[in-house]
Amino acid sequence: MMTFLTILLIVSAVFLVIVILMQQGKGQEMGAVFGGSSQTIFGASGAGNFLTKATAVIAIIFMGSAFFISYISAKKQNPISIKSYISKNVNAAAKPALPITASKQTKAVTGPSAK
């Protein structure tokens, strides 16, 4: 399932880029990009309506597949429990770094002469 959604996401992204680049810009004729007779491919009404609808459909497919990929990935991961994280840190902080006898010896050695 994950492989299918990933392939669908990549293919829809490529088609979305292609369809957006084929659209007519504001104030520009499509003939400036492809040569004079390119609008006759899509019929007399031009490519605007078809490309607008195609962009919307491909964008929905792209966003839907991205949403489902993130949803499936989130379901596979184990949730992080803040309680277990805190209990690990509290247990680690409760243990002294040095045994008590070793810390007394260190204080005795570094006591008054360390200042």
BELHU-V226697 format. One record per backbone hydrogen bond with DSSP energy under -0.5 kcal/mol. CO is the residue of the C=O (numbers start at 1). NH is the residue of the N-H. E is the energy in kcal/mol with one decimal. If there is no record, write none. Layout:
co-><CO & CO>
nh-><NH & NH>
e-><E & E>
//
This chain:
co-><1 & 2 & 3 & 4 & 5 & 6 & 7 & 8 & 9 & 10 & 11 & 12 & 13 & 14 & 15 & 16 & 17 & 18 & 19 & 20 & 25 & 29 & 30 & 30 & 31 & 35 & 37 & 38 & 39 & 40 & 43 & 47 & 48 & 49 & 50 & 51 & 52 & 53 & 54 & 55 & 56 & 57 & 58 & 59 & 60 & 61 & 62 & 63 & 64 & 65 & 66 & 67 & 68 & 69 & 70 & 71 & 72 & 73 & 79 & 80 & 81 & 82 & 83 & 84 & 85 & 86 & 87 & 88 & 89 & 90 & 91 & 99 & 100 & 101 & 102 & 103 & 104 & 105 & 106 & 107 & 110 & 111 & 112>
nh-><5 & 6 & 7 & 8 & 9 & 10 & 11 & 12 & 13 & 14 & 15 & 16 & 17 & 18 & 19 & 20 & 21 & 22 & 23 & 23 & 28 & 32 & 33 & 34 & 35 & 38 & 40 & 41 & 42 & 43 & 46 & 51 & 52 & 53 & 54 & 55 & 56 & 57 & 58 & 59 & 60 & 61 & 62 & 63 & 64 & 65 & 66 & 67 & 68 & 69 & 70 & 71 & 72 & 73 & 74 & 75 & 76 & 77 & 81 & 82 & 85 & 86 & 87 & 88 & 89 & 90 & 91 & 92 & 93 & 94 & 95 & 103 & 104 & 105 & 106 & 107 & 108 & 109 & 110 & 111 & 114 & 114 & 115>
e-><-2.4 & -2.1 & -2.5 & -2.6 & -2.2 & -2.2 & -2.7 & -2.4 & -1.9 & -2.1 & -2.5 & -2.3 & -2.1 & -2.2 & -2.8 & -2.3 & -2.3 & -1.4 & -0.7 & -0.8 & -1.5 & -1.1 & -1.0 & -2.0 & -1.6 & -1.5 & -0.9 & -1.1 & -0.7 & -0.5 & -0.9 & -3.0 & -2.1 & -2.0 & -2.5 & -2.3 & -2.0 & -2.4 & -2.6 & -2.4 & -1.9 & -2.2 & -2.6 & -2.7 & -2.5 & -2.4 & -2.2 & -2.3 & -2.4 & -2.2 & -2.0 & -2.3 & -2.5 & -2.2 & -2.1 & -1.7 & -1.5 & -1.2 & -0.5 & -0.6 & -1.5 & -2.4 & -2.5 & -1.8 & -1.8 & -2.6 & -2.2 & -1.8 & -1.9 & -1.9 & -1.0 & -2.1 & -2.0 & -1.7 & -1.9 & -2.0 & -2.1 & -1.9 & -2.5 & -1.3 & -0.9 & -0.9 & -0.8>
//
